[in-house]
Amino acid sequence: MLILQVFIYLQVLDFLTTLVGFKLGASEASPFIAKLIHLSSPAIGVAASKLVGLSIAGVCVATNRVKMLTWANYWYAALIVWNLSMILSGRVTVISTHAPVH
């Protein structure tokens, strides 16, 4: 299923761009992920959030709600563009994996 493959690919890209952002001094804006990071480490916290996302994606597939994954794919694609733009512009203090800081 292509939608699920794209979802997984975007999760990997979000994970990688987030870790690069952390290496450059970024902080996490999502309270849920920030708590996971605080309880473990940046890599483990973000990976744990990805496992939660993949679990929810599995439920969407199992319950035939694949349209939800389409919307999630758009969201994560935008977040990856956001992460990359913050990394490339040098404004890494506002990078986020789930919501831009206003």
N, C-alpha and C positions, 0 to 999 in steps of 0.2 A: 504494500500500500504506500504510494508515493507521499501522501500527506504525512504519514507517520515517519517516513524516512527523512523528510524535510524537517519535521519537528525535532527529531533526534540530532540531525546535523546542526540545527540552530542552537540547540542546547549546548552542544560541544563548543560552538563558536562563542556563545555567550559566556560559558565557563572560562574559555581561554582569554577572551578580551577582558573579562573581569579580573582575572589573576594578573594580567599584564598591567592593568590599571592599578591594582594593589601594589605591585612592584614599583610603580611610579609615584606612589603616595596617595592614591585615591582612597575614598572611604565608601562604605555601603550605605545607601539611603533606605533600603527596606528594613524595617524593624525586625521582621521575622528572620531574615538572613543575617542581619547584624547580631541577633541573639545566637544563632547557630555558630557564627564565627567566634563570638565571645566564649562559647562553651567548648570550642575545639581549636581550630586553626582556620585561616582563610580558605585554604584548599578544601579541607574537610567540610567546612560550613557551606561553601558554595556547592560542593558535590552533593551534600545531603539535600540541599534545596532542589537540585536537578533530579535526584531520585524521587522526591515528592512529585515534581512535575511529570516525570516519566510514569509514575504510578497513576496520576490523574489522567494522563493520556491513555494509558491502558484501559482505565474505566470508560473513557469516552469511546474507544474502539469497541470494547465489549458490549456497551449499551447502544451502539450504533449512533453515536452523537459526534461523528467525524467532523461535522461543520464547526464544532467548537475548536478543533485542532487547526482548522483553516484560519480562524480569527487569532488563535494563539500564535500561529506562524507569522502573521502580519506583525503582531505585537513584538515578538522576539527579533524579527528582522529589523524593525525600527530601533529596538534597544541595542542591537549590535552596531548599527550605523551610529547611534548616539555614543556608544562606548568608543568606537574607532575615531569619531570626530573629536572626542575629548582627549584621547590619547595623542592623536596627531596634532592637535592644536596646543597641547601642553597644559590644558585646563583640566587636569585629572582630578582635582578635588571635588568635582561634581559628578563623577562617573557613577553609574548605578546599574544594577542588573535588572531592576524591576520598575523603577519609576524615576523620571528625571526630577532633580531638585529645582524648585522655582525660587 
